[in-house]
Structure formats: C-alpha cells, structure tokens
Amino acid sequence: MMPGGMPSGWGSSKSWTHRSTARDVLRKRAGKTRRRDSMTSRERVEAALAFEPVDKAPLEYHPCGRGLYEHGEAFRGLLKAHPGDFEDFSDMPIPRPPAEACGPDGSYHEYKTDAWGVTWESRIFAMTGHPYRQPLADWRALEGFRCPPHALAEDAAFASYAKRIARVRETRYTKDGWFGFFERMHALRPFEDVLMDVYDNEREINRLADMLVEYELEELRLMCAAGVDAVQFGDDFGTARAMLFSPEVWRSFFKPRYRRLVQFAREQGKAVFFHTCGYAAPILEDLREIGVNAVWPQLTAYDMEELAARLRRLGLACAIHVDRANVMTHGTPADVTRAVHAAAKAFDVMNGGAYFYVETDNGFPLENIRALLEAIGTYRKEA
C-alpha cells in the first residue's frame, strides 16, 4: 500500500499530459481543422473539445426543474426556442411539491432519505438540500455500511437506458453521470469531520474513499457500455479565494483515485468533463494530466481572461457559465447580455475550447433567462 492507504498501482498509471493524445482523437472525430458552415451537434461539441473552430457555439442545458417550477410553460418555450447540442430536457414535466411538504403560508419543508441512507432536509423545492441525518457520523457504523445496488445493473433498466442513449445520439451529444466521491463522503459523514479525516489521513476515510471509487468504477462501466459520448465528474474543492485542501493533500488523497476513474473512462473512448466550484487553479494542470477534457469552473473565482489563456495552453475546454449568484439573480437583462459577450470574447468561443452551459436556480427572473439565451443565440446563428 502507498501512503494514505491507496493501492500501489494507483500512483503509477499512465499520464495524459501530452495534449495531442486527447486532441488527436477528437480532431479525427470532428473531421476538419477548419470551421465548417454546418456541423451536427456531436461534431460541434467534439470540435470544441479539440480546440477546433465551430459553426455555432455548443450549448448544454442542465435538467434542473427549478426553472420549470417557477416559470412554467414560459420557461419551456424559451428552451424550445433555443435548442442545445446535448440531451433535450424541454419536455420534462413541471415538478410540483407534495402537499404534505407545503405549509399554509406556501412555505416548503421536506425530509427525504436516499438510497445511501442519508436524510436530506430541503426548504427550496427542486433544489438540493442539506444532509440532516448521516449514516457515518460515527465511524463505528462503517463496518456494516454497504453501497446501494446500481440502478443500471438490472437488465431491464440497462436496456431502457441504452435505448434512450442511442435515441439521443441520433441528433445530440450524450453526456451523463455525476461522479464525485468527495461529495458522497460529506453526504455520508459531517463535512467538518471529513475535512479533518482527510487532513489526518485516517484509516477509515481511506477505506470509505476506496469503497466509493470501486462503486463509481462499476457505475462508469455500465454507463460507458450503454454508449454515452462523455461522462461528468463533479466535486467542489474550492472556496471563493482558496482550495479546501492544500494542493499537496489533494494530490496525495484525491488525485490517484481520480486518475483511476478518469483513465477508465478515457480507455473506453469517452470524453471526461469535470466540475468544481470555487478557486481550484492549483490543480488545473493535475486535472489535465489525469485525462480530463473539459472543466466547468466557477468563473467568478478567477480572472476570466487569465483563466481562459491558461486553459487554452493546457488544452482544457471550458464551460461558459454566467454568474448565477449575482448576475442571473440580481442583475438586469443588460447585465446578463454583457456577461455573455465578455465570456465569449475571453474564451474565443467560436474557435473552439469552450461551450455555453445553462442551469437555472431559484429566483432567476424570466427576463434574465431570456436575455441569457438570446445573447448565447448570437453565437448560434439565431436571428
């Protein structure tokens, strides 16, 4: 075993530092190094990942029900008027909170227990809540803890999922999953305890991390076998100004495990997208080294032009995601439009290496959502 309780093979696996390794594959798929007048959605996304010119800026929507809940058919109409390149979620049913979770004043408050045994408390409908009861708050529970069954392990579920992926791939780029064992750890166990466990390199946190990596490897295997084009990873490692862990701790505890997961996906021919909120500049090179193709950073934590130049040098494509906490929630439509154009310019979106990502939170005015999609539309040849 290596220090930190990790299997010795994890630290010696191959590196993806040579940028042409990923780019050559994606360029071959995209087919051209010159901008074409017309691309399919898959060609467009793959060209962007390979830092090749695109006919339109790629666009991805997150299937968040909050926008539909707050704005209903008006929001759905905007999604249909501005279609993207990834899976289409515009026909999602409008979610409704259960009556028993709503108070007489219209307030919402609900507790839900998931398949992992975590009870979540939610006070904003259609948004992720906070862990209320955690099964590994006491390490003595680890001995009897088991991960839940994989939903896709059942033949009928896998066949249905693979059929859906095949249908979407006929016209769109397919990306699925949310692989992040750090988030899972601090759902199962109190956040502050997990931070200290990792810093102290406790035996139990290493055991839990290894258990979760094995679980996610099987989930990845099933998803890749179903035929997705790409997989999504996500763990929040930053605050507004710094990382939650020192780069040294991150490289010791997290990187070898992520290397194993990411390289498995890459060996299946899948592109890898990685999200992390907060400031994570010290580990961008590490993400590229282990094989990540694209990152979705929190742009407000960086100097945007410096970040764009750095990611282009690294060969890491970037999700352009307008500030949700301030601009989208409290800004004007003009503020939103300016933010879109500033980011598109900084990341040179029409020459590859970037794509637009849209996700709606509670409190987004409909006029700001409209301004966002109309501004993005100017890079997608929309009138």
C-alpha positions in Angstrom: 0.0 0.0 0.0 1.1 3.6 -0.7 0.9 6.3 2.0 -2.7 7.2 2.6 -3.9 3.6 2.3 -4.1 3.6 -1.6 -3.3 0.5 -3.6 0.3 0.8 -5.0 -0.9 0.5 -8.7 -2.8 3.8 -8.5 0.2 6.0 -8.3 2.0 4.6 -11.3 -0.7 4.6 -14.0 -0.1 6.4 -17.3 -0.3 10.1 -17.7 -2.3 12.1 -20.2 0.0 15.2 -20.0 0.8 15.2 -23.8 -2.1 17.3 -25.0 -2.1 15.9 -28.5 -3.2 12.5 -27.1 -6.7 13.8 -26.4 -6.8 16.4 -29.2 -5.8 14.0 -32.0 -8.7 11.7 -31.2 -11.2 14.5 -31.0 -9.9 16.1 -34.2 -10.2 12.9 -36.0 -13.8 12.6 -34.9 -14.6 16.3 -35.7 -13.2 15.6 -39.1 -11.8 19.1 -40.0 -9.5 21.7 -38.6 -11.2 24.5 -40.4 -14.6 25.9 -39.5 -17.4 24.3 -41.5 -20.6 26.0 -42.3 -22.7 23.2 -40.9 -22.0 20.7 -38.2 -24.0 18.1 -36.3 -24.3 18.6 -32.5 -21.7 15.8 -31.9 -19.3 17.3 -34.4 -19.7 20.7 -32.9 -19.0 19.5 -29.3 -16.1 17.3 -30.3 -14.6 20.2 -32.3 -14.9 22.4 -29.3 -13.2 19.8 -27.1 -10.4 19.6 -29.7 -10.0 23.4 -29.8 -11.1 23.5 -33.4 -13.4 26.2 -34.9 -17.1 25.6 -34.7 -20.0 26.7 -36.8 -22.0 27.6 -33.7 -21.0 27.8 -30.0 -22.0 24.5 -28.4 -24.8 24.8 -25.8 -25.6 22.5 -22.9 -28.7 22.7 -20.6 -28.8 21.2 -17.1 -32.0 19.3 -16.4 -32.9 21.4 -13.4 -36.6 21.5 -12.7 -36.5 24.8 -10.7 -36.9 27.0 -13.8 -39.9 25.0 -14.9 -41.4 25.1 -11.4 -41.0 28.9 -11.2 -41.8 29.9 -14.8 -43.8 27.0 -16.2 -44.6 27.0 -19.9 -42.9 30.4 -20.5 -39.6 28.8 -19.4 -40.3 25.7 -21.5 -41.0 27.9 -24.5 -37.5 29.5 -24.1 -35.8 26.1 -24.1 -37.6 25.1 -27.3 -36.8 28.4 -29.0 -33.1 28.0 -28.2 -32.3 24.3 -28.5 -28.9 23.0 -27.4 -26.5 20.3 -28.5 -26.7 17.9 -25.6 -29.8 16.0 -24.4 -33.1 17.9 -24.8 -34.9 18.3 -21.5 -37.5 20.8 -22.7 -40.3 18.2 -22.4 -39.7 17.5 -18.7 -42.9 17.6 -16.7 -43.3 20.6 -14.5 -42.4 19.4 -11.0 -44.8 20.0 -8.1 -44.0 19.7 -4.3 -46.1 17.2 -2.4 -49.0 18.8 -0.5 -47.7 17.4 2.8 -44.4 19.3 2.4 -46.2 22.7 2.0 -47.3 24.9 4.8 -50.4 27.1 4.9 -48.3 30.1 4.0 -46.9 28.4 0.9 -43.6 27.6 2.5 -41.9 24.3 1.6 -40.1 22.0 4.0 -39.3 18.3 3.3 -37.2 15.5 4.6 -36.1 12.7 2.2 -33.9 9.6 2.7 -31.9 8.5 -0.3 -30.6 5.0 -1.2 -27.4 5.7 0.7 -29.3 6.2 4.0 -28.7 9.9 4.0 -31.7 12.0 5.2 -31.8 15.4 3.4 -33.6 18.5 4.6 -34.9 20.8 1.8 -36.5 24.2 2.1 -36.3 25.2 -1.5 -38.3 22.9 -3.8 -36.5 21.3 -6.8 -33.1 22.3 -5.3 -30.6 20.1 -3.5 -31.0 20.3 0.3 -28.5 19.6 3.1 -27.7 16.4 4.9 -29.8 16.2 8.1 -29.1 12.6 9.3 -25.8 10.9 8.1 -25.2 7.2 8.5 -21.4 7.5 9.0 -21.5 10.3 11.6 -20.0 7.7 13.8 -17.2 5.6 12.3 -18.3 2.5 14.2 -21.1 2.3 11.5 -18.6 1.9 8.7 -18.1 -1.9 9.4 -21.7 -2.7 8.4 -22.1 0.0 5.7 -22.8 -1.1 2.2 -23.3 0.9 -1.0 -26.7 0.6 -2.6 -27.3 -1.6 -5.7 -26.5 0.0 -9.1 -29.7 1.1 -10.8 -28.3 0.2 -14.2 -27.3 -3.3 -13.0 -30.7 -4.7 -13.7 -31.1 -5.9 -17.2 -34.4 -4.1 -17.9 -33.0 -0.8 -16.5 -29.8 -1.1 -18.5 -31.7 -1.9 -21.7 -34.0 1.0 -21.3 -31.1 3.4 -20.5 -29.1 2.2 -23.5 -32.1 2.6 -25.8 -32.5 6.2 -24.5 -28.8 7.0 -25.1 -29.0 5.5 -28.6 -32.0 7.7 -29.4 -30.4 10.9 -28.1 -27.2 10.1 -30.0 -29.1 10.2 -33.3 -29.2 14.0 -33.0 -27.3 15.2 -29.9 -24.1 14.7 -27.9 -24.6 12.5 -24.9 -23.1 13.1 -21.5 -24.3 11.6 -18.3 -23.3 10.9 -14.7 -22.1 12.9 -11.7 -19.1 11.1 -10.3 -17.7 12.7 -7.2 -16.6 10.7 -4.2 -15.7 13.7 -2.0 -19.3 15.0 -2.2 -20.5 11.5 -1.4 -18.2 11.3 1.6 -19.5 14.5 3.1 -23.1 13.5 2.5 -22.5 10.3 4.4 -20.4 12.0 7.2 -20.4 15.5 8.6 -18.4 17.9 6.4 -16.0 19.2 9.1 -15.2 15.6 10.1 -14.4 14.6 6.5 -12.1 17.6 6.2 -10.2 16.6 9.3 -10.2 12.9 8.4 -8.6 13.7 5.1 -6.0 16.0 6.6 -5.2 13.4 9.3 -5.2 10.6 6.6 -7.4 8.5 8.8 -7.6 4.8 8.0 -11.5 4.9 7.9 -11.7 7.8 5.4 -9.3 6.0 3.1 -11.4 2.8 3.4 -14.5 4.8 2.6 -12.9 6.6 -0.4 -11.7 3.3 -1.8 -15.2 1.8 -1.4 -16.8 4.7 -3.2 -14.2 4.6 -6.0 -15.0 0.9 -6.6 -18.7 1.7 -6.7 -18.2 4.5 -9.2 -16.0 2.4 -11.4 -18.9 -0.1 -11.8 -21.3 2.8 -12.4 -18.9 4.1 -15.1 -18.6 0.7 -16.7 -22.3 0.4 -17.1 -22.7 4.0 -18.4 -19.9 3.6 -20.9 -21.3 0.2 -22.0 -24.6 2.0 -22.7 -22.8 4.2 -25.3 -22.6 7.7 -23.9 -20.2 10.1 -25.6 -18.9 11.5 -22.3 -19.1 11.3 -18.5 -19.4 14.1 -16.0 -17.4 14.3 -12.7 -18.0 16.9 -10.1 -16.6 17.7 -6.7 -16.4 21.2 -5.1 -12.8 21.7 -3.9 -12.7 25.5 -3.7 -13.9 28.4 -1.6 -14.2 31.9 -3.1 -10.4 32.5 -2.6 -8.6 29.2 -2.0 -8.9 25.5 -2.0 -10.5 23.5 0.8 -7.3 21.3 0.9 -3.7 22.2 0.1 -2.6 21.1 -3.3 -0.3 18.6 -1.6 -3.2 17.0 0.3 -5.3 17.0 -2.8 -2.6 15.3 -4.8 -2.0 12.7 -2.1 -5.6 11.7 -1.3 -7.8 12.6 -4.3 -5.6 12.6 -7.4 -4.6 8.9 -7.5 -8.2 7.9 -7.1 -9.5 10.3 -9.7 -6.8 9.2 -12.1 -8.1 5.7 -11.8 -11.7 6.8 -12.6 -10.9 9.2 -15.3 -8.5 6.9 -17.1 -11.0 4.1 -17.1 -13.5 6.4 -18.9 -10.8 7.5 -21.3 -9.8 4.0 -22.1 -13.4 3.3 -23.1 -13.2 6.2 -25.6 -15.2 8.6 -23.6 -14.6 12.3 -23.0 -14.4 13.5 -19.4 -15.9 16.7 -18.1 -15.1 17.9 -14.6 -16.9 20.5 -12.4 -15.5 22.1 -9.3 -16.9 25.2 -7.6 -14.6 27.8 -6.0 -11.0 28.5 -6.7 -9.1 25.5 -8.0 -6.3 27.0 -10.0 -3.5 24.9 -8.3 -5.0 21.6 -9.6 -5.9 22.5 -13.2 -2.7 21.0 -14.6 -3.4 17.9 -12.5 -6.8 17.5 -14.0 -5.4 17.7 -17.4 -2.6 15.3 -16.6 -5.0 12.6 -15.5 -7.1 12.9 -18.6 -9.8 15.4 -18.1 -11.0 17.0 -21.4 -13.2 19.9 -20.1 -13.8 21.8 -16.9 -16.8 23.7 -15.6 -15.2 26.2 -13.2 -16.9 28.9 -11.1 -15.7 31.8 -13.3 -16.2 34.5 -10.6 -13.4 32.8 -8.6 -10.8 33.7 -11.3 -9.6 36.5 -13.5 -11.5 35.3 -16.6 -9.0 36.3 -19.2 -6.1 34.8 -17.3 -8.1 31.6 -16.8 -9.1 31.4 -20.5 -5.5 31.8 -21.6 -4.3 29.2 -19.1 -6.9 26.6 -20.1 -6.2 27.1 -23.8 -2.5 26.5 -23.1 -3.4 23.3 -21.1 -5.9 22.1 -23.7 -8.7 22.1 -21.2 -12.0 23.1 -22.8 -14.2 25.3 -20.5 -17.9 25.7 -19.8 -19.0 29.3 -20.0 -21.5 29.7 -17.2 -22.8 33.1 -16.3 -22.6 34.1 -12.6 -25.7 32.6 -11.0 -25.4 34.1 -7.5 -25.2 37.7 -8.7 -25.7 38.5 -12.4 -28.5 36.0 -13.1 -30.3 36.5 -9.8 -29.9 40.2 -9.1 -28.7 41.7 -12.4 -30.6 43.3 -15.2 -31.1 41.7 -18.7 -28.4 44.2 -19.9 -26.0 42.9 -17.2 -26.7 39.3 -18.4 -26.1 40.2 -22.0 -22.8 41.9 -21.2 -21.6 38.9 -19.2 -22.3 36.5 -22.0 -20.4 38.6 -24.6 -17.5 39.2 -22.2 -17.1 35.5 -21.6 -17.5 34.6 -25.2 -14.7 37.1 -26.1 -12.4 35.9 -23.3 -12.7 32.3 -24.3 -12.8 32.9 -28.1 -15.8 30.6 -28.2 -16.1 30.3 -32.0 -12.6 29.0 -32.3 -13.1 26.0 -30.0 -12.1 25.3 -26.5 -15.4 26.5 -24.9 -19.1 25.9 -24.8 -22.1 27.5 -23.1 -23.6 25.9 -20.0 -27.1 26.9 -18.7 -28.5 26.0 -15.3 -31.4 27.7 -13.5 -31.6 28.4 -9.8 -34.4 29.7 -7.7 -35.0 33.4 -8.1 -33.8 33.9 -11.7 -36.1 36.5 -13.3 -37.6 35.2 -16.5 -36.4 38.3 -18.4 -32.8 37.4 -17.3 -33.2 33.9 -18.6 -34.5 35.2 -21.9 -31.6 37.7 -22.1 -29.1 34.8 -21.4 -30.5 32.6 -24.1 -30.8 35.4 -26.7 -27.2 36.5 -26.1 -26.0 32.9 -26.4 -28.1 32.7 -29.6 -26.0 35.3 -31.3 -23.2 32.8 -31.3 -25.5 30.1 -32.6 -26.7 31.9 -35.8 -30.1 32.6 -34.2 -32.0 35.6 -35.6 
